[in-house]
Each structure stands twice: as C-alpha cells, then as structure tokens.
Amino acid sequence: MLGTATLGTATLGTATLLGAGIVAAPLPALAQAAPAGGGDASNGPEIVVDRARTAPIPIAIPSFGPGIGDQMTQVISADLEGCGLFKPMGAAASAGTGGVPNFDMYKSMGAQAVVTGVASGSGNARVEFRLWNVLTGQQLQGTAYTTSGGNWRRIAHIIADAIYERMLGEKGYFDTRICYVARSGPRSQPVTRLAIMDQDGANNRYLTDGRWEVLTPRFHPTRDQIAFMSYANNRPRVYLFDLGSGRQQVLGEFQGISFAPRFSPDGSKVIMSVTRGGGSDIYVMSSYGGGAQRLTNSGAIDTSPCYSPDGSQIVFNSDRGGSPQLYIMSASGGGARRISYGSGQYGSPVWSPRGDLIAFTRIGGSGFSIGVMQPDGTGERILTQGFTVESPTFCPNGRVLAYCRQTAGGAGGAGFSSSLGQIDVAGFNERVIRTPGGASGPAWSPLAG
C-alpha cells in the first residue's frame, strides 16, 4: 500500500558522480512566493499518494527546450505515466525553462506538482531540473547534471526516478535495464539470443549471436554481469557473461546439466540446479567459480532457487510431494517447508527486493497465471492470467513485475507470439514492454550505479 510522503525542502550537498560520466550537483532554491490562497511554503500540506493507483498524481512537465530538451521531456513523462501513479500534463514550453513557475496557472490546471528544466549543449550537455509543490510554491528538489550528449536518455530516467522518490517516498526504477531472451524464427525451432535494453524498451542490443539456445538470464547485483544457461557445444550449462568485455565463461564443472542460476543478494555466490539421474538438486558456488556445495538431496526435481533479500532463506520449486510446489529452506540447506497450497502446480518463484512477497507462476485447469503470496504462503493473489504467462521478475523497488506472455499458435505455429509485459503488484496497470521481435525470460536489473 502506498503511504503518504511529506514533501520538504531539498537538502543541498556536494556534486556526485553517478557513473558513465554523469556528474550531478544540487541547484540552490530560487526565491519563491506562495501561490494565491496557498499556505506557508515551509509548513505546507502534504501531497497524499496512498490513493495514487486510483487517482494518479497530476504533474505538469513543460518542455526542457528544443532538441534533446523535448526528447527528455517525453521520456520523463512516459516514465511517470507508465508506472500508473502519475498523470503528466503538458504546458507551454516557456512555462518551464526559467525562474519560478506561475503556480496560480498550474493550480487552475489541477496540477499538484510541476517540473521545470532546461537542457543545453550537444557534445557536452548540461541539464537542470527543479521539482515544485504547486500547492505551497515550494521547491522540492533542484539538480544539475553534466555529461556527454549521448547520455540524455539516461539523465531523463534519473530525473524521473528523482521525481518518483520525492513524491512517493521510495526509490524509483526507471534508470534500470531488462535482460531477456530474444526469439525469432519458427516456434518449433526458434533462434534465441541474449538481449538487453532499457526498462522502457529503448537501446536494445543483442549479446549472443543465436548459434546456441539460451535461457534464464539473471543480473549480478553489483557487477555488470549476467548468469544464464546456454546449450553451447550441445552441452547445457550455466555461463557468466561480462557486459563490459563480452566474455563468457562456464560456472562450475558438473557431471549433469546445470541450469536456473541466480545470484545471492551480495553477489558473492550463484545458486543453481544440477541434474542427477531423473531428478535435480540445488547447488551453491562462488560467483567467481569453484567451491560448489549441494544444498538439497531429496531424490526429486528441486529447481528455480531464489534467495530472500537478506540472504538467509531460499525459495525453490520441488515435486517432492508429488507435484511441483513452492518450498522455503535456510540458505545453508535443510528445514524445507511447503508454502503453496492453491489449486494447480507452482513454479519460477522469485522473492521481492522488499522481502514482503514471493511471485510465482501457477499452472491450473484454466491455463497459466502469475501471482504473489507472502513468504509464509498466506495472502495469495493472482495478478494476470493467459494461455502462457511465466517468468516473473521484480523491478528494484518491488512495486512492478515483468513477465513473459505467450499466445496459442495454430497449425505450424501460425498466430503464436511471445512478448514481455509488466503489471503493478496490486494487479493494475498491465502494459506491454516493447521489443524488436519475440521475447521471453525477462530479468530486471538492479538500479544503475
């Protein structure tokens, strides 16, 4: 449930290096006057956000100027509108590029907040933005960013994150990426490639060439690396892909097939499944390779492990009770207890970064569904259903899930599609994530460093 955020004066500090050549520095508050009928700017009313899902917050975002300014304004507006909690409102370009806004005008438009800014330069760009409380005439935040002109889109996402955090009281998730499996060709024999893009679908690029099937990519929490399963050389194993160098390396040497990898919250370990006869066990090893330790030995199929955010527990899927269900055990193995008791079979569990929910795929008589439950198994809720919906992944603040949706195909695969979608954990604002072609198996990155 969204809470209520008090919007106070932004604290000034020193310049901060955000990585990728982006420097952020605070802007001093401009001299300001309360709007007509407004209260004391230092003790103004709160902007209530607990009903933002049903009544999105109206926020005016005039253009940051021509060229990249217009483009940045469009990205910021799309980020905020896309999360379903804001209602961006346009305004004359001259209303946003300098000085204190005309609060009475924005109040008459019904806006509760306004974003003003200006972007200048191309080779080296400087972007200034300020966030204002229209109800009190108070500047909530002011920041200047200096970077190369090619980083304008990322700065727009960073600004949208800053607005989200100031308005809602928690971190945003717009300056993030999604890794996924790009699919092309016939359904029966698809060509699959690892691909990565911004969370809004921009800047898509392919990481592998499609010679070998790839599955289940997962981001490292702190390093620019992805763990995934590859059928390279017709031997399915878990690999580590370095996004900086493009180098791939096998993680662990096992007699069986290794698959379904995930990193520990601190990134020091990788947990995965390894086949054994007709079943599979869960193993953990160093993310640098070596030191493999078996955590389960149930004689069943134990797979899809995922750590809790504090690293103390593991949720996984197992058919040890006769059908695939969800279990939780300690991070050192042992003490497994079943938590899923709904109708159908459960799989692909993933723990929310907030620690309050576990998302899952459920297969029942009516098809597939994606839902969430509390870690003790209570409070199960179905969020979306379809012919096939699977592979849920949380955004970094735990508010939104991305997933794969596939449609039924006719003879020869005609009419089949595989795409990515996202939905708020409250079950609203379901949207398509655009990709150049077919897509499956999404993984949401941590916040960019």
Secondary structure, DSSP 4 states (H G I P E B T S, - for coil): ---EE---PPPP---EEEETTEEEEEPPPPP--PPTT---GGG---EE-TTTTTSPEEEE-----TTHHHHHHHHHHHHHHHTTSEEEE---GGGTSSSS--HHHHHHHT-SEEEEEEEE-SSEEEEEEEEEETTTTEEEEEEEEEEEGGGHHHHHHHHHHHHHHHHHSS---SS-EEEEEEEES-TTS-EEEEEEEETTS-S-EESS-SSS-EEEEEE-SSSSEEEEEE-GGG--EEEEEETTT--EEE----SS-EEEEEE-TTSSEEEEEEEETTEEEEEEEETTS---EE----SSBEEEEEE-TTSSEEEEEE-TTSS-EEEEEETTS---EE---SSSEEEEEEE-TTSS-EEEEEEETTEEEEEEE-TTS-S-EEEEEESEEEEEEE-TTSSEEEEEEEPPP-GGGTT--EEEEEEETTS---EEEP-SSEEEEEEEPPPP-
